[in-house]
Amino acid sequence: MNQMEINEIRKLSEADINKKIKESKQELFDLRLKQATGNLDKPHQIRKLRKTVAKMKTVLNEKGGK
């Protein structure tokens, strides 16, 4: 998943944001597993994905959802 811009995230509904958070967390888990086994080619992906999840959670909080 590419790093999403905050404006793109704000256009999504709360349900879509929650769905994308769940997908991103699964991808993050997979990347961490690859890192632990030594098969991760681009370690910067983990940091980008964490930031994207944080942005999505921030927008959800702004909208009043959890």
PyMOL Python script that loads the backbone (N, CA, C, O; Angstrom):
from pymol import cmd

cmd.read_pdbstr("""\
ATOM      1  N   MET A   1       0.843  -1.177   0.000  1.00  0.00           N
ATOM      2  CA  MET A   1       0.000   0.000   0.000  1.00  0.00           C
ATOM      3  C   MET A   1       0.886   1.237   0.000  1.00  0.00           C
ATOM      4  O   MET A   1       1.855   1.319   0.754  1.00  0.00           O
ATOM      5  N   ASN A   2       0.554   2.169  -0.827  1.00  0.00           N
ATOM      6  CA  ASN A   2       1.299   3.414  -0.872  1.00  0.00           C
ATOM      7  C   ASN A   2       0.878   4.309   0.275  1.00  0.00           C
ATOM      8  O   ASN A   2      -0.211   4.175   0.832  1.00  0.00           O
ATOM      9  N   GLN A   3       1.767   5.224   0.611  1.00  0.00           N
ATOM     10  CA  GLN A   3       1.443   6.177   1.664  1.00  0.00           C
ATOM     11  C   GLN A   3       0.357   7.112   1.145  1.00  0.00           C
ATOM     12  O   GLN A   3       0.518   7.741   0.100  1.00  0.00           O
ATOM     13  N   MET A   4      -0.739   7.200   1.872  1.00  0.00           N
ATOM     14  CA  MET A   4      -1.868   8.011   1.448  1.00  0.00           C
ATOM     15  C   MET A   4      -1.724   9.434   1.973  1.00  0.00           C
ATOM     16  O   MET A   4      -1.219   9.664   3.072  1.00  0.00           O
ATOM     17  N   GLU A   5      -2.171  10.360   1.175  1.00  0.00           N
ATOM     18  CA  GLU A   5      -2.190  11.750   1.603  1.00  0.00           C
ATOM     19  C   GLU A   5      -3.389  11.966   2.522  1.00  0.00           C
ATOM     20  O   GLU A   5      -4.391  11.259   2.415  1.00  0.00           O
ATOM     21  N   ILE A   6      -3.290  12.917   3.400  1.00  0.00           N
ATOM     22  CA  ILE A   6      -4.341  13.179   4.383  1.00  0.00           C
ATOM     23  C   ILE A   6      -5.649  13.581   3.695  1.00  0.00           C
ATOM     24  O   ILE A   6      -6.730  13.242   4.177  1.00  0.00           O
ATOM     25  N   ASN A   7      -5.560  14.302   2.570  1.00  0.00           N
ATOM     26  CA  ASN A   7      -6.772  14.705   1.857  1.00  0.00           C
ATOM     27  C   ASN A   7      -7.505  13.509   1.267  1.00  0.00           C
ATOM     28  O   ASN A   7      -8.735  13.491   1.231  1.00  0.00           O
ATOM     29  N   GLU A   8      -6.754  12.505   0.803  1.00  0.00           N
ATOM     30  CA  GLU A   8      -7.360  11.291   0.269  1.00  0.00           C
ATOM     31  C   GLU A   8      -8.101  10.546   1.381  1.00  0.00           C
ATOM     32  O   GLU A   8      -9.188  10.010   1.166  1.00  0.00           O
ATOM     33  N   ILE A   9      -7.502  10.522   2.556  1.00  0.00           N
ATOM     34  CA  ILE A   9      -8.097   9.806   3.686  1.00  0.00           C
ATOM     35  C   ILE A   9      -9.377  10.501   4.136  1.00  0.00           C
ATOM     36  O   ILE A   9     -10.361   9.836   4.460  1.00  0.00           O
ATOM     37  N   ARG A  10      -9.371  11.820   4.157  1.00  0.00           N
ATOM     38  CA  ARG A  10     -10.548  12.578   4.611  1.00  0.00           C
ATOM     39  C   ARG A  10     -11.757  12.367   3.708  1.00  0.00           C
ATOM     40  O   ARG A  10     -12.893  12.513   4.158  1.00  0.00           O
ATOM     41  N   LYS A  11     -11.531  12.026   2.441  1.00  0.00           N
ATOM     42  CA  LYS A  11     -12.623  11.803   1.499  1.00  0.00           C
ATOM     43  C   LYS A  11     -13.325  10.466   1.729  1.00  0.00           C
ATOM     44  O   LYS A  11     -14.443  10.264   1.253  1.00  0.00           O
ATOM     45  N   LEU A  12     -12.680   9.557   2.452  1.00  0.00           N
ATOM     46  CA  LEU A  12     -13.243   8.233   2.686  1.00  0.00           C
ATOM     47  C   LEU A  12     -14.265   8.257   3.824  1.00  0.00           C
ATOM     48  O   LEU A  12     -14.231   9.127   4.695  1.00  0.00           O
ATOM     49  N   SER A  13     -15.169   7.282   3.795  1.00  0.00           N
ATOM     50  CA  SER A  13     -16.128   7.152   4.890  1.00  0.00           C
ATOM     51  C   SER A  13     -15.439   6.462   6.069  1.00  0.00           C
ATOM     52  O   SER A  13     -14.356   5.895   5.927  1.00  0.00           O
ATOM     53  N   GLU A  14     -16.088   6.522   7.229  1.00  0.00           N
ATOM     54  CA  GLU A  14     -15.506   5.894   8.430  1.00  0.00           C
ATOM     55  C   GLU A  14     -15.330   4.398   8.236  1.00  0.00           C
ATOM     56  O   GLU A  14     -14.332   3.827   8.676  1.00  0.00           O
ATOM     57  N   ALA A  15     -16.295   3.756   7.580  1.00  0.00           N
ATOM     58  CA  ALA A  15     -16.205   2.310   7.346  1.00  0.00           C
ATOM     59  C   ALA A  15     -15.020   1.979   6.442  1.00  0.00           C
ATOM     60  O   ALA A  15     -14.307   1.003   6.675  1.00  0.00           O
ATOM     61  N   ASP A  16     -14.815   2.796   5.413  1.00  0.00           N
ATOM     62  CA  ASP A  16     -13.692   2.572   4.510  1.00  0.00           C
ATOM     63  C   ASP A  16     -12.358   2.774   5.224  1.00  0.00           C
ATOM     64  O   ASP A  16     -11.403   2.031   5.000  1.00  0.00           O
ATOM     65  N   ILE A  17     -12.307   3.782   6.080  1.00  0.00           N
ATOM     66  CA  ILE A  17     -11.071   4.037   6.829  1.00  0.00           C
ATOM     67  C   ILE A  17     -10.769   2.858   7.756  1.00  0.00           C
ATOM     68  O   ILE A  17      -9.630   2.400   7.834  1.00  0.00           O
ATOM     69  N   ASN A  18     -11.784   2.376   8.450  1.00  0.00           N
ATOM     70  CA  ASN A  18     -11.583   1.223   9.340  1.00  0.00           C
ATOM     71  C   ASN A  18     -11.102   0.008   8.556  1.00  0.00           C
ATOM     72  O   ASN A  18     -10.234  -0.733   9.018  1.00  0.00           O
ATOM     73  N   LYS A  19     -11.667  -0.191   7.373  1.00  0.00           N
ATOM     74  CA  LYS A  19     -11.269  -1.318   6.521  1.00  0.00           C
ATOM     75  C   LYS A  19      -9.804  -1.173   6.108  1.00  0.00           C
ATOM     76  O   LYS A  19      -9.046  -2.142   6.138  1.00  0.00           O
ATOM     77  N   LYS A  20      -9.414   0.038   5.725  1.00  0.00           N
ATOM     78  CA  LYS A  20      -8.038   0.276   5.301  1.00  0.00           C
ATOM     79  C   LYS A  20      -7.063   0.146   6.471  1.00  0.00           C
ATOM     80  O   LYS A  20      -5.935  -0.311   6.284  1.00  0.00           O
ATOM     81  N   ILE A  21      -7.483   0.541   7.667  1.00  0.00           N
ATOM     82  CA  ILE A  21      -6.631   0.362   8.847  1.00  0.00           C
ATOM     83  C   ILE A  21      -6.382  -1.116   9.089  1.00  0.00           C
ATOM     84  O   ILE A  21      -5.254  -1.533   9.353  1.00  0.00           O
ATOM     85  N   LYS A  22      -7.445  -1.905   8.997  1.00  0.00           N
ATOM     86  CA  LYS A  22      -7.314  -3.344   9.212  1.00  0.00           C
ATOM     87  C   LYS A  22      -6.367  -3.965   8.174  1.00  0.00           C
ATOM     88  O   LYS A  22      -5.518  -4.788   8.516  1.00  0.00           O
ATOM     89  N   GLU A  23      -6.518  -3.562   6.901  1.00  0.00           N
ATOM     90  CA  GLU A  23      -5.652  -4.070   5.841  1.00  0.00           C
ATOM     91  C   GLU A  23      -4.200  -3.649   6.076  1.00  0.00           C
ATOM     92  O   GLU A  23      -3.280  -4.445   5.892  1.00  0.00           O
ATOM     93  N   SER A  24      -4.006  -2.408   6.480  1.00  0.00           N
ATOM     94  CA  SER A  24      -2.661  -1.888   6.702  1.00  0.00           C
ATOM     95  C   SER A  24      -1.986  -2.592   7.870  1.00  0.00           C
ATOM     96  O   SER A  24      -0.791  -2.883   7.818  1.00  0.00           O
ATOM     97  N   LYS A  25      -2.745  -2.865   8.915  1.00  0.00           N
ATOM     98  CA  LYS A  25      -2.166  -3.565  10.068  1.00  0.00           C
ATOM     99  C   LYS A  25      -1.764  -4.988   9.688  1.00  0.00           C
ATOM    100  O   LYS A  25      -0.753  -5.495  10.175  1.00  0.00           O
ATOM    101  N   GLN A  26      -2.543  -5.636   8.827  1.00  0.00           N
ATOM    102  CA  GLN A  26      -2.184  -6.974   8.368  1.00  0.00           C
ATOM    103  C   GLN A  26      -0.910  -6.912   7.528  1.00  0.00           C
ATOM    104  O   GLN A  26      -0.026  -7.758   7.668  1.00  0.00           O
ATOM    105  N   GLU A  27      -0.820  -5.917   6.664  1.00  0.00           N
ATOM    106  CA  GLU A  27       0.377  -5.739   5.849  1.00  0.00           C
ATOM    107  C   GLU A  27       1.583  -5.429   6.728  1.00  0.00           C
ATOM    108  O   GLU A  27       2.684  -5.915   6.469  1.00  0.00           O
ATOM    109  N   LEU A  28       1.383  -4.633   7.753  1.00  0.00           N
ATOM    110  CA  LEU A  28       2.449  -4.303   8.692  1.00  0.00           C
ATOM    111  C   LEU A  28       2.946  -5.555   9.410  1.00  0.00           C
ATOM    112  O   LEU A  28       4.148  -5.733   9.611  1.00  0.00           O
ATOM    113  N   PHE A  29       2.014  -6.414   9.792  1.00  0.00           N
ATOM    114  CA  PHE A  29       2.386  -7.673  10.435  1.00  0.00           C
ATOM    115  C   PHE A  29       3.241  -8.516   9.487  1.00  0.00           C
ATOM    116  O   PHE A  29       4.254  -9.084   9.894  1.00  0.00           O
ATOM    117  N   ASP A  30       2.825  -8.592   8.224  1.00  0.00           N
ATOM    118  CA  ASP A  30       3.583  -9.368   7.233  1.00  0.00           C
ATOM    119  C   ASP A  30       4.990  -8.804   7.033  1.00  0.00           C
ATOM    120  O   ASP A  30       5.958  -9.556   6.922  1.00  0.00           O
ATOM    121  N   LEU A  31       5.091  -7.472   6.989  1.00  0.00           N
ATOM    122  CA  LEU A  31       6.405  -6.854   6.826  1.00  0.00           C
ATOM    123  C   LEU A  31       7.304  -7.130   8.025  1.00  0.00           C
ATOM    124  O   LEU A  31       8.497  -7.392   7.869  1.00  0.00           O
ATOM    125  N   ARG A  32       6.728  -7.071   9.218  1.00  0.00           N
ATOM    126  CA  ARG A  32       7.531  -7.347  10.421  1.00  0.00           C
ATOM    127  C   ARG A  32       7.986  -8.802  10.448  1.00  0.00           C
ATOM    128  O   ARG A  32       9.092  -9.102  10.896  1.00  0.00           O
ATOM    129  N   LEU A  33       7.144  -9.691   9.975  1.00  0.00           N
ATOM    130  CA  LEU A  33       7.507 -11.101   9.909  1.00  0.00           C
ATOM    131  C   LEU A  33       8.657 -11.300   8.927  1.00  0.00           C
ATOM    132  O   LEU A  33       9.603 -12.037   9.208  1.00  0.00           O
ATOM    133  N   LYS A  34       8.570 -10.642   7.780  1.00  0.00           N
ATOM    134  CA  LYS A  34       9.656 -10.717   6.797  1.00  0.00           C
ATOM    135  C   LYS A  34      10.945 -10.147   7.366  1.00  0.00           C
ATOM    136  O   LYS A  34      12.030 -10.677   7.122  1.00  0.00           O
ATOM    137  N   GLN A  35      10.820  -9.053   8.132  1.00  0.00           N
ATOM    138  CA  GLN A  35      12.008  -8.445   8.732  1.00  0.00           C
ATOM    139  C   GLN A  35      12.654  -9.398   9.738  1.00  0.00           C
ATOM    140  O   GLN A  35      13.878  -9.496   9.815  1.00  0.00           O
ATOM    141  N   ALA A  36      11.834 -10.084  10.492  1.00  0.00           N
ATOM    142  CA  ALA A  36      12.358 -11.001  11.507  1.00  0.00           C
ATOM    143  C   ALA A  36      13.081 -12.185  10.864  1.00  0.00           C
ATOM    144  O   ALA A  36      14.040 -12.713  11.427  1.00  0.00           O
ATOM    145  N   THR A  37      12.621 -12.596   9.688  1.00  0.00           N
ATOM    146  CA  THR A  37      13.258 -13.720   9.009  1.00  0.00           C
ATOM    147  C   THR A  37      14.392 -13.271   8.093  1.00  0.00           C
ATOM    148  O   THR A  37      15.116 -14.097   7.537  1.00  0.00           O
ATOM    149  N   GLY A  38      14.541 -11.958   7.942  1.00  0.00           N
ATOM    150  CA  GLY A  38      15.640 -11.442   7.133  1.00  0.00           C
ATOM    151  C   GLY A  38      15.324 -11.339   5.655  1.00  0.00           C
ATOM    152  O   GLY A  38      16.239 -11.198   4.844  1.00  0.00           O
ATOM    153  N   ASN A  39      14.055 -11.403   5.281  1.00  0.00           N
ATOM    154  CA  ASN A  39      13.669 -11.362   3.877  1.00  0.00           C
ATOM    155  C   ASN A  39      13.103 -10.020   3.430  1.00  0.00           C
ATOM    156  O   ASN A  39      12.566  -9.923   2.326  1.00  0.00           O
ATOM    157  N   LEU A  40      13.207  -8.996   4.249  1.00  0.00           N
ATOM    158  CA  LEU A  40      12.618  -7.705   3.917  1.00  0.00           C
ATOM    159  C   LEU A  40      13.613  -6.878   3.105  1.00  0.00           C
ATOM    160  O   LEU A  40      14.710  -6.568   3.569  1.00  0.00           O
ATOM    161  N   ASP A  41      13.203  -6.525   1.875  1.00  0.00           N
ATOM    162  CA  ASP A  41      14.085  -5.780   0.985  1.00  0.00           C
ATOM    163  C   ASP A  41      14.082  -4.284   1.292  1.00  0.00           C
ATOM    164  O   ASP A  41      15.123  -3.631   1.224  1.00  0.00           O
ATOM    165  N   LYS A  42      12.918  -3.749   1.628  1.00  0.00           N
ATOM    166  CA  LYS A  42      12.792  -2.306   1.837  1.00  0.00           C
ATOM    167  C   LYS A  42      12.260  -2.021   3.250  1.00  0.00           C
ATOM    168  O   LYS A  42      11.050  -1.900   3.443  1.00  0.00           O
ATOM    169  N   PRO A  43      13.152  -1.916   4.228  1.00  0.00           N
ATOM    170  CA  PRO A  43      12.714  -1.714   5.610  1.00  0.00           C
ATOM    171  C   PRO A  43      11.992  -0.393   5.850  1.00  0.00           C
ATOM    172  O   PRO A  43      11.271  -0.262   6.839  1.00  0.00           O
ATOM    173  N   HIS A  44      12.170   0.587   4.968  1.00  0.00           N
ATOM    174  CA  HIS A  44      11.493   1.873   5.139  1.00  0.00           C
ATOM    175  C   HIS A  44       9.982   1.752   4.968  1.00  0.00           C
ATOM    176  O   HIS A  44       9.241   2.641   5.388  1.00  0.00           O
ATOM    177  N   GLN A  45       9.520   0.665   4.359  1.00  0.00           N
ATOM    178  CA  GLN A  45       8.080   0.450   4.171  1.00  0.00           C
ATOM    179  C   GLN A  45       7.359   0.368   5.510  1.00  0.00           C
ATOM    180  O   GLN A  45       6.222   0.825   5.630  1.00  0.00           O
ATOM    181  N   ILE A  46       8.002  -0.205   6.508  1.00  0.00           N
ATOM    182  CA  ILE A  46       7.382  -0.352   7.822  1.00  0.00           C
ATOM    183  C   ILE A  46       7.065   1.021   8.405  1.00  0.00           C
ATOM    184  O   ILE A  46       5.969   1.248   8.917  1.00  0.00           O
ATOM    185  N   ARG A  47       8.022   1.926   8.323  1.00  0.00           N
ATOM    186  CA  ARG A  47       7.830   3.267   8.877  1.00  0.00           C
ATOM    187  C   ARG A  47       6.725   4.019   8.130  1.00  0.00           C
ATOM    188  O   ARG A  47       5.885   4.671   8.750  1.00  0.00           O
ATOM    189  N   LYS A  48       6.729   3.927   6.802  1.00  0.00           N
ATOM    190  CA  LYS A  48       5.706   4.603   5.996  1.00  0.00           C
ATOM    191  C   LYS A  48       4.317   4.072   6.331  1.00  0.00           C
ATOM    192  O   LYS A  48       3.362   4.840   6.454  1.00  0.00           O
ATOM    193  N   LEU A  49       4.212   2.761   6.477  1.00  0.00           N
ATOM    194  CA  LEU A  49       2.918   2.147   6.768  1.00  0.00           C
ATOM    195  C   LEU A  49       2.420   2.540   8.152  1.00  0.00           C
ATOM    196  O   LEU A  49       1.227   2.782   8.336  1.00  0.00           O
ATOM    197  N   ARG A  50       3.324   2.606   9.128  1.00  0.00           N
ATOM    198  CA  ARG A  50       2.936   3.044  10.467  1.00  0.00           C
ATOM    199  C   ARG A  50       2.405   4.466  10.443  1.00  0.00           C
ATOM    200  O   ARG A  50       1.424   4.777  11.118  1.00  0.00           O
ATOM    201  N   LYS A  51       3.051   5.333   9.663  1.00  0.00           N
ATOM    202  CA  LYS A  51       2.607   6.720   9.566  1.00  0.00           C
ATOM    203  C   LYS A  51       1.237   6.808   8.894  1.00  0.00           C
ATOM    204  O   LYS A  51       0.396   7.615   9.290  1.00  0.00           O
ATOM    205  N   THR A  52       1.019   5.979   7.881  1.00  0.00           N
ATOM    206  CA  THR A  52      -0.272   5.981   7.200  1.00  0.00           C
ATOM    207  C   THR A  52      -1.387   5.547   8.143  1.00  0.00           C
ATOM    208  O   THR A  52      -2.467   6.137   8.141  1.00  0.00           O
ATOM    209  N   VAL A  53      -1.133   4.522   8.946  1.00  0.00           N
ATOM    210  CA  VAL A  53      -2.119   4.061   9.922  1.00  0.00           C
ATOM    211  C   VAL A  53      -2.411   5.174  10.927  1.00  0.00           C
ATOM    212  O   VAL A  53      -3.563   5.388  11.304  1.00  0.00           O
ATOM    213  N   ALA A  54      -1.372   5.877  11.358  1.00  0.00           N
ATOM    214  CA  ALA A  54      -1.565   6.979  12.305  1.00  0.00           C
ATOM    215  C   ALA A  54      -2.413   8.087  11.695  1.00  0.00           C
ATOM    216  O   ALA A  54      -3.269   8.660  12.370  1.00  0.00           O
ATOM    217  N   LYS A  55      -2.178   8.391  10.424  1.00  0.00           N
ATOM    218  CA  LYS A  55      -2.986   9.412   9.743  1.00  0.00           C
ATOM    219  C   LYS A  55      -4.447   8.992   9.694  1.00  0.00           C
ATOM    220  O   LYS A  55      -5.342   9.797   9.952  1.00  0.00           O
ATOM    221  N   MET A  56      -4.684   7.713   9.357  1.00  0.00           N
ATOM    222  CA  MET A  56      -6.065   7.230   9.261  1.00  0.00           C
ATOM    223  C   MET A  56      -6.759   7.286  10.616  1.00  0.00           C
ATOM    224  O   MET A  56      -7.931   7.652  10.699  1.00  0.00           O
ATOM    225  N   LYS A  57      -6.045   6.926  11.675  1.00  0.00           N
ATOM    226  CA  LYS A  57      -6.631   6.978  13.010  1.00  0.00           C
ATOM    227  C   LYS A  57      -6.910   8.415  13.433  1.00  0.00           C
ATOM    228  O   LYS A  57      -7.897   8.683  14.119  1.00  0.00           O
ATOM    229  N   THR A  58      -6.048   9.336  13.028  1.00  0.00           N
ATOM    230  CA  THR A  58      -6.251  10.749  13.342  1.00  0.00           C
ATOM    231  C   THR A  58      -7.511  11.268  12.674  1.00  0.00           C
ATOM    232  O   THR A  58      -8.308  11.964  13.303  1.00  0.00           O
ATOM    233  N   VAL A  59      -7.697  10.934  11.400  1.00  0.00           N
ATOM    234  CA  VAL A  59      -8.882  11.385  10.672  1.00  0.00           C
ATOM    235  C   VAL A  59     -10.140  10.782  11.292  1.00  0.00           C
ATOM    236  O   VAL A  59     -11.160  11.462  11.411  1.00  0.00           O
ATOM    237  N   LEU A  60     -10.073   9.506  11.689  1.00  0.00           N
ATOM    238  CA  LEU A  60     -11.218   8.869  12.351  1.00  0.00           C
ATOM    239  C   LEU A  60     -11.568   9.601  13.635  1.00  0.00           C
ATOM    240  O   LEU A  60     -12.741   9.821  13.939  1.00  0.00           O
ATOM    241  N   ASN A  61     -10.540   9.974  14.383  1.00  0.00           N
ATOM    242  CA  ASN A  61     -10.752  10.696  15.626  1.00  0.00           C
ATOM    243  C   ASN A  61     -11.378  12.062  15.359  1.00  0.00           C
ATOM    244  O   ASN A  61     -12.236  12.516  16.116  1.00  0.00           O
ATOM    245  N   GLU A  62     -10.946  12.716  14.281  1.00  0.00           N
ATOM    246  CA  GLU A  62     -11.514  14.004  13.910  1.00  0.00           C
ATOM    247  C   GLU A  62     -12.999  13.873  13.552  1.00  0.00           C
ATOM    248  O   GLU A  62     -13.810  14.744  13.864  1.00  0.00           O
ATOM    249  N   LYS A  63     -13.328  12.760  12.891  1.00  0.00           N
ATOM    250  CA  LYS A  63     -14.722  12.544  12.483  1.00  0.00           C
ATOM    251  C   LYS A  63     -15.592  12.084  13.637  1.00  0.00           C
ATOM    252  O   LYS A  63     -16.818  12.068  13.527  1.00  0.00           O
ATOM    253  N   GLY A  64     -14.969  11.714  14.735  1.00  0.00           N
ATOM    254  CA  GLY A  64     -15.738  11.289  15.903  1.00  0.00           C
ATOM    255  C   GLY A  64     -15.923   9.790  16.002  1.00  0.00           C
ATOM    256  O   GLY A  64     -16.637   9.320  16.888  1.00  0.00           O
ATOM    257  N   GLY A  65     -15.309   9.037  15.130  1.00  0.00           N
ATOM    258  CA  GLY A  65     -15.414   7.577  15.176  1.00  0.00           C
ATOM    259  C   GLY A  65     -14.235   6.975  15.885  1.00  0.00           C
ATOM    260  O   GLY A  65     -13.253   7.656  16.180  1.00  0.00           O
ATOM    261  N   LYS A  66     -14.336   5.694  16.159  1.00  0.00           N
ATOM    262  CA  LYS A  66     -13.232   4.997  16.815  1.00  0.00           C
ATOM    263  C   LYS A  66     -12.736   3.886  15.937  1.00  0.00           C
ATOM    264  O   LYS A  66     -11.804   3.174  16.310  1.00  0.00           O
TER     265      LYS A  66
END
""", "prot")
cmd.dss("prot")
cmd.show_as("cartoon", "prot")
cmd.util.cbc("prot")
cmd.orient("prot")
